[in-house]
């Protein structure tokens, strides 16, 4: 008796289809699984046996051999319980049932329940790429596939019900469109709670349009963290394609992406390098991958370990991170916007107008040297902030709110898409370009800095609804290039 069942495994964030061949032959009762299975899959033999018995099926008292093809790919995950069980059942069914064109994923409990699994989106993507469009999966994972196309889903939570449906040919597909979709998150924070700091809020607005990395520098209590945290309230929603990319990451971790909101992650400064970029023996994604298509916020960046900060250089530049462990390599995406805050010195009062700094030059230099030039060069914009004076704490200073900022950002991005459909781009006029070249020739800009300055000026032009970058746009962009002040402690 022989059968073949299709399933899939996750390699990185990609699903790879595998075949589970089952042969039941006469001999002493023995169940063996070959094809590079992990310890979790070896243990599935006992779960499958108990689940079948609790479903009223007599487990065969023969020799059962199951092979997972291709043999060179390591098979991991309890989601292979269900296809292993279906392989045994197909051998026993009379007449024989052919299920080779259906993909199976699901974990089994000892009582025969089909439990939810992780990495569903990656697994289904692997099925579709291999030409398999009919998928049997746990009903509790149904919400994850909402919006996916070219698939026919059969969702069950009980093995007995699934076996009867297969035996009598009564499998009914569920509508993916009817899957539960999360409602948009209503944030309790708003930019109208920020008093003053209009330049910093304006910088946040520009950074959101161009996805620029931003560093906020100022004394404690000036509102750096407050402003950075409110960035999430004005970010544009993810497109369906980008949402699916982020949802695959969360699905792999057994979590659920929220609506089409962009991820926003603010790890504690005690985070390790492996937790930040990913790793461990399981090669799981880190915080930088969880922040893919969203924001990575490092509050008080100089409090993070140096090895953690240095590990961010390649992910920021390459928009991906390659992890290698035990002769296995996986690549995870990490296209995020970096927002960070820091004090200008250990006491925090250096460069403040009306505050006295208690640090000497050596302490300030040692403190700032924690932020290497390589990491500082990854930031596109820098804003120096100061405490708001008490006489400025008035209602009239609350000139920004999240709804207005969000509308301006949406209009800028819509204007950008409009120009792209017309095959045009925002360009710099001749006089402004000459000014930019003079600024570059002064030695204050590197080639990378020149490119960044142009991109920031373009984001400003988009916010103003202009197709041409003028002198005003360039001047404002230069105002966010005070990195030399930080480097030289001026």
C-alpha positions in Angstrom: 0.0 0.0 0.0 1.5 3.3 -1.1 0.4 7.0 -1.0 1.8 10.4 -1.6 0.8 13.6 0.2 2.0 17.2 -0.4 3.0 19.5 2.4 5.6 22.3 2.8 8.4 23.6 5.1 9.6 27.1 5.7 13.2 28.0 4.7 13.8 31.6 5.9 10.6 33.3 4.9 10.0 31.1 1.8 7.9 28.0 1.6 9.2 24.9 0.0 6.9 22.1 -1.1 7.8 18.5 0.0 6.3 15.1 -0.7 5.5 12.6 2.0 5.6 9.1 0.6 4.0 6.4 2.8 4.3 2.7 2.4 2.6 0.1 4.6 3.9 -3.4 4.3 3.7 -6.7 6.2 6.1 -7.1 9.1 6.5 -6.3 12.8 4.7 -3.1 13.9 7.2 -0.4 13.3 6.8 3.3 12.2 9.9 5.0 10.8 10.2 8.5 9.2 13.2 9.3 7.0 14.3 12.3 4.9 16.1 14.4 7.4 13.2 15.0 10.0 13.8 17.1 13.1 13.2 15.8 16.6 9.7 17.5 16.6 8.7 15.4 13.5 10.1 12.2 15.0 7.8 12.8 18.0 4.9 13.3 15.7 4.6 9.5 15.3 3.1 9.3 18.8 0.8 12.3 18.2 -0.5 10.8 14.9 -1.1 7.4 16.4 -3.1 8.8 19.3 -5.0 11.2 17.1 -6.1 8.5 14.7 -7.2 6.2 17.5 -9.2 8.9 19.1 -10.8 9.6 15.7 -12.1 6.0 15.6 -9.4 4.7 13.2 -7.6 1.4 13.8 -3.9 2.1 13.6 -2.3 -0.5 11.3 -0.3 -3.2 13.0 2.2 -3.4 10.2 5.5 -1.8 9.1 5.0 1.9 8.2 7.8 3.7 6.3 7.4 7.4 5.4 9.9 9.3 3.3 10.0 13.1 3.1 11.3 14.3 -0.3 13.6 16.0 -1.1 15.9 14.4 1.5 18.5 17.2 1.6 16.1 19.8 3.1 15.8 19.6 6.8 12.2 19.1 7.8 11.0 21.1 10.9 7.7 21.9 12.3 4.7 20.2 14.0 2.6 21.4 11.0 3.6 18.1 9.3 1.5 16.1 11.7 -1.6 16.3 9.5 0.1 15.3 6.2 1.8 12.4 8.0 -1.6 11.2 9.3 -3.2 11.7 5.9 -0.5 9.6 4.2 -1.3 6.7 6.5 -5.0 7.1 6.0 -4.7 7.2 2.2 -3.0 3.8 2.2 -5.8 2.3 4.2 -8.8 3.9 2.4 -10.8 1.7 0.0 -11.2 2.7 -2.7 -7.9 4.5 -2.9 -8.2 8.3 -2.7 -5.7 10.5 -4.7 -4.8 13.7 -2.8 -1.6 14.5 -4.6 -3.0 17.9 -5.8 -3.9 19.1 -2.3 -1.5 20.6 0.2 -1.9 19.7 3.9 -0.6 21.6 7.0 -1.7 21.2 10.6 -0.6 20.1 14.1 -2.5 17.3 15.8 -3.4 16.9 19.4 -3.6 13.5 21.1 -7.5 13.7 21.0 -7.5 14.4 17.3 -7.9 18.1 17.2 -6.2 20.1 14.4 -4.3 22.9 16.0 -3.1 26.2 14.5 0.5 26.4 13.2 3.0 29.1 12.5 4.3 30.3 9.1 1.0 29.7 7.3 1.5 32.5 4.8 5.0 31.3 3.8 3.8 27.7 3.5 0.8 28.7 1.3 3.0 30.9 -0.9 5.2 27.8 -1.4 2.2 25.8 -2.4 1.0 28.4 -5.0 4.4 28.7 -6.5 4.5 24.9 -7.0 1.1 24.9 -8.7 -1.0 23.7 -5.7 -4.0 25.8 -5.1 -6.1 23.6 -2.8 -5.0 23.6 0.8 -6.2 21.9 3.9 -5.3 23.9 7.0 -6.4 24.5 10.6 -9.6 26.7 10.8 -7.9 28.9 13.5 -5.4 30.0 10.9 -8.1 31.0 8.4 -7.9 34.7 9.3 -4.3 34.9 8.1 -5.2 34.1 4.5 -7.7 36.9 4.0 -7.0 38.7 0.8 -4.9 36.0 -0.7 -5.7 35.0 -4.3 -5.5 31.9 -6.4 -6.2 29.5 -3.4 -9.0 27.3 -2.4 -9.0 26.7 1.4 -10.5 23.7 3.3 -10.3 24.6 7.0 -11.0 22.0 9.8 -10.4 21.8 13.5 -11.2 18.1 13.9 -9.3 15.2 12.2 -12.4 12.9 12.3 -14.5 15.5 10.4 -11.7 15.9 7.8 -11.3 12.1 7.3 -15.1 11.7 6.7 -15.1 14.6 4.2 -12.2 13.0 2.3 -13.7 9.5 2.3 -17.2 10.7 1.1 -15.9 13.4 -1.2 -17.6 16.1 0.7 -14.8 18.6 1.3 -16.2 22.1 1.1 -14.0 25.1 0.5 -14.4 28.2 2.7 -14.4 31.7 1.3 -11.1 33.5 1.9 -13.0 36.8 1.7 -15.1 35.8 4.7 -12.1 35.4 6.9 -11.9 37.7 9.9 -10.0 40.9 9.2 -8.5 43.1 11.9 -10.0 46.6 12.4 -7.6 49.5 12.1 -5.9 50.5 15.3 -7.1 53.8 16.9 -4.1 55.4 18.6 -4.5 57.1 21.9 -1.6 59.5 21.2 -1.5 62.5 19.0 0.9 65.2 17.9 -1.4 67.9 19.4 -0.1 66.8 22.8 3.4 68.1 21.9 4.0 71.7 22.9 6.4 73.6 20.7 9.2 71.6 18.9 7.8 72.6 15.5 11.1 71.9 13.7 11.3 68.3 15.1 7.7 67.6 14.1 8.4 69.0 10.6 11.4 66.7 10.4 9.2 63.8 11.3 6.8 64.7 8.6 9.6 64.9 6.0 11.1 61.6 7.1 7.8 59.9 6.8 7.4 61.0 3.2 10.9 59.9 2.1 11.4 57.1 4.6 14.5 58.9 5.9 16.4 57.8 9.0 16.2 60.5 11.7 18.3 61.2 14.8 16.8 63.5 17.5 19.4 65.1 19.9 18.6 67.1 23.0 18.5 67.3 26.8 16.3 65.0 28.9 12.6 66.1 29.0 12.6 68.1 25.8 10.2 65.7 24.0 12.4 63.5 21.8 10.8 60.2 22.8 7.3 61.8 22.8 7.7 63.0 19.2 9.3 59.8 17.9 6.6 57.6 19.4 3.9 59.6 17.6 5.4 58.9 14.2 3.3 55.7 14.1 0.1 57.9 14.1 0.9 59.6 10.8 2.5 56.8 8.7 0.6 55.8 5.6 -1.0 52.3 5.7 0.7 49.4 4.0 -0.3 48.3 0.5 -1.7 44.7 0.2 1.7 43.5 -1.1 3.7 45.1 1.7 1.2 43.9 4.3 1.6 40.3 3.1 5.4 40.6 3.4 5.1 41.8 7.0 2.3 39.3 7.8 4.6 36.5 6.7 7.2 37.5 9.3 4.6 37.6 12.1 3.1 34.3 11.0 6.5 32.7 11.2 6.8 33.8 14.8 3.2 32.7 15.7 2.0 36.3 16.0 -0.6 38.3 14.1 0.0 41.4 12.0 -2.5 44.2 12.8 -4.6 45.4 9.9 -2.5 47.4 7.4 -0.6 49.3 10.1 3.1 49.7 9.7 5.2 47.8 12.3 6.7 50.0 15.0 9.3 48.4 17.3 11.2 50.0 20.2 13.5 47.4 21.8 15.0 47.9 25.2 18.6 49.0 25.3 19.6 45.7 26.9 18.7 43.7 23.7 21.4 41.3 22.4 22.9 41.2 19.0 21.1 37.9 18.2 17.7 39.3 19.2 18.3 42.5 17.1 19.3 40.9 13.8 18.1 37.3 14.3 20.0 34.1 14.8 20.2 31.3 17.4 20.3 27.7 16.2 16.7 28.0 14.9 17.6 31.0 12.6 14.6 33.0 13.6 14.2 36.6 12.5 15.2 39.4 14.8 13.7 42.8 15.6 15.1 44.4 12.4 13.0 41.9 10.4 9.9 42.4 12.5 10.3 46.1 11.7 10.3 45.4 8.0 8.2 48.0 6.1 7.9 49.9 9.4 9.9 51.7 12.0 12.8 50.7 14.3 12.9 53.2 17.2 16.1 53.2 19.3 15.4 55.4 22.4 18.7 56.7 23.8 20.8 55.0 21.2 24.1 55.4 23.0 22.8 53.1 25.8 22.7 50.2 23.4 25.7 47.8 23.3 28.3 48.7 20.7 28.1 45.3 19.0 24.4 45.7 18.6 24.7 49.1 16.9 27.5 47.9 14.7 25.4 44.9 13.6 22.9 47.4 12.1 25.2 48.8 9.5 24.6 46.1 6.8 20.9 45.6 7.4 20.3 49.4 7.0 22.3 49.6 3.8 21.3 46.2 2.2 17.6 46.2 3.4 18.2 42.5 4.2 20.1 40.3 6.7 21.8 37.0 5.9 22.1 34.6 8.8 24.3 31.5 8.8 24.3 28.8 11.4 25.3 25.1 11.2 26.0 25.1 7.4 22.5 26.7 6.8 21.9 30.2 5.5 18.7 32.1 5.3 18.0 35.7 4.2 15.4 37.9 5.9 14.1 41.2 4.6 14.6 44.3 6.9 13.7 47.5 5.0 12.9 49.7 7.9 13.0 53.4 8.9 15.5 54.1 11.7 14.4 56.7 14.3 16.7 57.3 17.2 17.1 59.7 20.1 20.1 60.6 22.3 21.5 63.1 24.8 24.4 65.2 23.7 26.4 64.3 26.8 26.2 62.1 29.9 24.3 64.7 31.9 22.3 65.7 28.9 22.6 69.5 29.1 25.5 70.1 26.7 24.4 72.4 23.8 21.3 73.5 25.7 20.6 77.3 25.9 19.7 77.8 29.5 21.1 74.7 31.2 24.6 74.2 32.7 26.5 71.1 31.6 28.4 69.3 34.4 30.5 67.2 32.0 34.1 67.9 31.0 35.4 67.7 27.4 36.8 64.3 27.9 33.6 62.8 29.2 31.6 64.4 26.4 34.0 63.1 23.7 34.1 59.6 25.2 30.3 59.6 25.4 29.8 60.7 21.8 32.4 58.2 20.5 30.0 55.4 21.4 28.2 56.4 18.2 30.7 55.5 15.5 31.0 57.4 12.3 29.7 54.4 10.3 26.4 54.4 12.2 26.1 58.2 12.2 26.5 58.1 8.5 23.4 55.9 8.2 21.2 58.7 9.4 19.8 61.1 6.8 18.5 63.8 9.1 19.6 65.2 12.5 17.6 67.7 14.6 18.9 69.4 17.7 16.2 70.1 20.3 16.0 72.1 23.4 13.6 72.4 26.3 10.5 74.4 25.8 10.5 77.6 27.9 7.6 77.9 30.4 6.3 81.0 28.7 5.8 79.0 25.5 3.6 76.5 27.2 0.4 77.9 25.7 -2.5 76.5 23.8 -1.6 78.4 20.6 1.7 76.5 20.3 -0.2 73.3 19.6 -0.2 73.9 15.9 0.2 70.3 14.8 -2.1 67.3 15.1 -1.7 63.8 13.7 -4.7 64.0 11.3 -3.4 67.1 9.5 0.1 65.7 9.3 -1.2 62.4 8.0 -3.2 64.2 5.3 -0.2 66.1 4.1 1.9 63.0 4.0 -0.8 61.1 2.0 -1.1 64.0 -0.4 2.7 64.1 -0.9 2.8 60.4 -1.6 -0.1 60.6 -3.9 1.6 63.4 -5.8 4.7 61.2 -6.1 2.7 58.3 -7.5 1.0 60.8 -10.0 4.4 61.9 -11.3 5.5 58.3 -11.6 2.5 57.4 -13.7 3.4 60.3 -16.0 7.0 59.1 -16.3 8.4 62.3 -14.6 10.4 62.9 -11.5 11.1 65.7 -9.1 14.2 67.5 -10.5 16.4 70.3 -9.1 16.5 73.6 -11.0 19.9 74.8 -12.4 20.6 77.5 -9.8 19.8 75.2 -6.9 21.9 72.5 -8.3 24.8 74.9 -8.6 24.4 75.8 -4.9 24.4 72.1 -4.0 27.6 71.5 -5.9 29.2 74.5 -4.1 28.1 73.0 -0.8 29.5 69.6 -1.8 32.9 71.2 -2.9 33.2 72.9 0.5 34.1 69.4 1.9 31.1 69.2 4.2 29.4 66.4 2.2 30.5 63.0 1.2 29.1 61.4 -2.0 26.6 59.5 0.1 25.7 62.8 1.9 25.1 64.5 -1.4 22.6 61.8 -2.4 20.9 62.0 0.9 20.6 65.8 0.8 19.0 65.6 -2.6 16.5 63.0 -1.4 15.5 65.1 1.6 15.1 68.2 -0.6 12.9 66.1 -2.9 10.7 64.9 0.0 10.3 68.6 1.0 9.3 69.5 -2.6 6.7 66.7 -2.6 5.2 68.0 0.6 4.9 71.4 -1.1 3.4 69.9 -4.2 6.2 71.1 -6.5 7.8 69.2 -9.4 11.0 71.2 -9.0 13.4 71.5 -6.1 14.1 75.1 -5.5 16.5 77.0 -3.3 14.1 77.0 -0.4 13.8 73.2 -0.4 17.5 72.8 -0.5 18.1 75.3 2.4 15.6 73.5 4.6 17.2 70.2 3.8 20.7 71.5 4.7 19.2 72.6 8.1 18.9 68.9 8.9 22.6 68.2 8.2 24.1 69.3 11.5 26.2 66.1 11.9 29.5 68.1 12.0 28.3 69.9 15.1 27.7 66.6 16.8 31.1 65.2 15.7 33.0 68.3 16.8 31.0 69.0 19.9 30.3 72.6 18.9 
